[in-house]
């Protein structure tokens, strides 16, 4: 996903799961819009310094379920 797509779908404050180098998953949320660093899309998340590659985060399933139900209503 590129930064434009990410930013249009997920505003700052979106709940995400961060996956570290060892596969440990941590629930957190975004603190910024996404931007590119040398061609890699990144975003700030709570409790981490700097940008985290979008490939290292997953949008929390609960957030997606809520979005889906509001579209159907």
Buried (B, 14 or more C-beta within 10 A) or exposed (E): EEBEEBBEEBEEEBBBBBBEEEEEEBEBBBBBBBBEEEEEBBBBBEEBEEBBEBEBBEBBEEBEEEEEEEEEE
